[in-house]
């Protein structure tokens, strides 16, 4: 997974990139948690998401938002980070011009940025949002949500109580043509410390279903 540096709106952005094997491999952009609370592209949940896509022959990029690691700039309340994500997707598409689709996945703050990017980039086919902070950040911009996707949450999340996410899932699922694969990971906290394997299985199941139409395993699902 080579280190990459590419231009962002506030300067250089640092990432890790895994190319696809096929010239038409789909692309996937992975977004990390809040920069002011220790979030980086090396977060274990972000790394798990990255691996799930890379192992399925996506051209996969995770990167540090502005002001994190070697990425230049300073935190910008989400506005600049959304611009960073758009630049990262531009870079990813520029080196994969024949990609047959694009996906976005994010954890916590990164899921909020990813869902905003989804609204602005119609080429994004689907999304995976892990622990979206529906109690702290506004997701009302998803009206309507342009595509179906997966939301994963920890049953014992101490930062984002599960009922807030269930409310978001219910709202999205009521929209015409939108299906949300909602997985509740039993016993998992916000950071999925002891349940990273279950998180990875949920992501892999959803990707396999989407890519290969395989049946998913019997995990908790609603919506």
C-alpha positions in Angstrom: 0.0 0.0 0.0 2.2 2.8 -1.2 2.2 6.3 0.3 0.8 8.9 -2.0 0.8 12.7 -1.9 -1.7 14.7 -3.9 -2.9 18.3 -4.2 -5.8 19.4 -2.0 -7.5 22.8 -1.6 -5.3 23.7 1.4 -2.1 22.1 0.3 -0.7 18.6 0.0 -2.7 15.7 1.3 -1.2 12.4 2.5 -2.8 9.0 1.7 -2.3 5.3 1.2 -3.4 3.8 -2.0 -4.0 0.2 -3.2 -4.5 0.0 -7.0 -7.0 -2.4 -8.5 -5.8 -5.3 -10.7 -8.3 -4.5 -13.6 -8.2 -1.3 -15.6 -12.0 -1.0 -15.0 -11.7 -1.8 -11.2 -14.2 0.3 -9.2 -12.8 3.0 -6.9 -13.4 3.4 -3.2 -12.6 6.4 -0.9 -12.3 5.8 2.8 -12.7 8.7 5.3 -11.4 8.8 8.9 -12.9 10.1 12.2 -12.8 13.6 13.6 -9.3 15.2 13.2 -9.6 17.0 16.5 -10.3 13.8 18.5 -7.4 11.7 17.3 -8.9 10.6 14.0 -6.4 9.6 11.3 -6.3 7.3 8.2 -4.6 4.7 10.4 -7.6 4.3 12.7 -8.4 0.5 13.0 -12.0 0.9 11.7 -10.7 2.9 8.7 -8.0 0.3 8.0 -10.6 -2.5 8.2 -12.8 -0.7 5.7 -9.8 -0.1 3.4 -8.8 -3.8 3.5 -12.3 -5.0 2.7 -12.4 -2.9 -0.5 -8.8 -3.5 -1.5 -9.3 -7.3 -1.1 -12.2 -7.1 -3.6 -10.1 -5.4 -6.3 -11.2 -1.9 -5.7 -8.7 0.8 -6.4 -8.8 2.0 -2.8 -7.6 5.3 -1.1 -7.6 6.3 2.5 -6.1 9.7 3.3 -5.5 12.2 6.1 -7.8 15.3 6.2 -6.0 18.7 6.3 -3.8 19.2 9.4 -3.5 15.5 10.1 -0.2 13.6 9.7 1.6 15.0 6.6 -1.5 16.7 5.2 -1.2 20.4 5.1 -3.7 23.0 6.3 -5.8 23.2 9.5 -9.1 21.8 10.6 -12.1 23.6 9.0 -15.2 22.5 10.8 -16.2 20.0 8.1 -16.4 22.4 5.1 -12.7 22.1 4.2 -12.7 18.4 5.0 -15.5 17.9 2.4 -13.4 19.8 -0.1 -10.5 17.5 0.8 -12.7 14.5 0.2 -13.7 15.8 -3.2 -10.1 16.4 -4.2 -9.2 12.9 -3.1 -12.0 11.4 -5.2 -10.8 13.6 -8.1 -7.2 12.2 -7.7 -8.5 8.6 -7.4 -10.6 9.0 -10.6 -7.7 10.7 -12.5 -5.5 7.6 -12.2 -8.5 5.3 -12.7 -10.2 6.9 -15.7 -12.0 3.7 -16.7 -13.3 2.8 -13.2 -16.8 1.2 -13.6 -18.1 2.7 -10.4 -17.2 4.7 -7.3 -18.0 4.0 -3.6 -17.4 6.0 -0.4 -17.0 4.7 3.1 -16.5 6.6 6.3 -16.3 6.2 10.1 -18.0 8.6 12.5 -17.1 12.1 11.4 -15.8 10.5 8.1 -19.3 9.0 7.5 -20.8 12.5 7.8 -18.3 13.9 5.2 -18.9 10.8 3.0 -22.6 11.3 3.0 -22.2 14.9 2.0 -19.9 13.9 -0.8 -22.5 11.4 -1.9 -25.0 14.2 -2.4 -22.5 16.2 -4.6 -21.1 13.4 -6.8 -23.7 11.5 -8.7 -21.1 8.9 -9.9 -20.9 7.5 -6.4 -22.8 4.2 -6.6 -23.1 3.2 -3.0 -21.8 4.0 0.5 -20.9 2.4 3.8 -21.3 4.6 7.0 -19.9 3.3 10.3 -21.2 4.9 13.5 -22.6 8.0 11.9 -22.8 10.7 14.6 -26.6 11.3 14.1 -26.9 12.8 17.6 -24.3 15.5 17.0 -24.2 16.4 13.4 -27.0 17.3 10.9 -27.9 14.6 8.4 -31.0 16.4 7.1 -29.2 17.1 3.8 -30.0 13.5 2.8 -33.3 14.6 1.3 -33.5 12.7 -0.8 -30.6 10.3 -0.4 -29.4 9.5 -3.9 -28.5 5.8 -3.5 -28.8 2.8 -1.3 -26.0 1.7 1.1 -25.0 0.2 4.4 -25.0 1.7 7.9 -23.2 -0.1 10.8 -23.5 0.8 14.4 -22.4 -0.6 17.8 -25.1 -1.7 20.1 -23.2 -0.3 23.1 -22.0 2.9 21.4 -21.3 5.3 24.3 -20.9 8.4 22.1 -23.7 8.0 19.6 -26.7 6.1 21.2 -28.1 3.6 18.8 -31.7 5.0 18.7 -30.4 8.2 17.0 -28.9 6.0 14.2 -32.1 3.9 14.0 -34.1 7.1 13.4 -31.7 8.1 10.6 -32.0 4.6 9.1 -35.8 4.7 9.3 -35.9 8.1 7.6 -33.6 7.0 4.7 -35.4 3.7 4.3 -38.7 5.5 3.8 -37.4 7.2 0.7 -38.4 5.8 -2.6 -35.9 3.3 -4.1 -33.5 3.6 -1.1 -32.6 0.4 0.8 -30.4 0.6 3.9 -28.6 -2.5 5.1 -28.5 -1.7 8.8 -26.2 -3.9 10.9 -26.1 -3.6 14.7 -23.0 -5.1 16.1 -23.8 -6.7 19.5 -21.8 -5.3 22.4 -19.7 -2.9 20.3 -18.7 0.5 21.5 -18.1 3.5 19.2 -14.7 2.3 18.3 -15.5 -1.4 17.9 -12.5 -2.4 20.1 -13.4 -6.1 20.6 -15.7 -6.4 17.6 -13.5 -5.4 14.7 -13.9 -8.8 13.2 -17.7 -8.6 13.3 -17.5 -5.2 11.7 -15.3 -6.5 9.0 -17.6 -9.4 8.3 -20.6 -7.0 8.0 -18.7 -4.9 5.5 -17.5 -7.9 3.5 -21.0 -9.4 3.4 -22.5 -6.2 2.0 -19.7 -5.8 -0.6 -20.1 -9.4 -1.7 -23.8 -9.0 -1.9 -23.5 -5.9 -4.0 -20.7 -7.2 -6.2 -21.5 -10.9 -6.6 -25.1 -11.1 -5.4 -24.1 -13.7 -2.8 -26.4 -14.3 0.2 -25.3 -12.4 3.3 -24.7 -14.1 6.6 -27.2 -13.9 9.5 -26.1 -10.7 11.2 -28.5 -8.3 12.9 -30.1 -6.3 10.1 -33.0 -3.8 10.0 -34.4 -1.1 7.8 
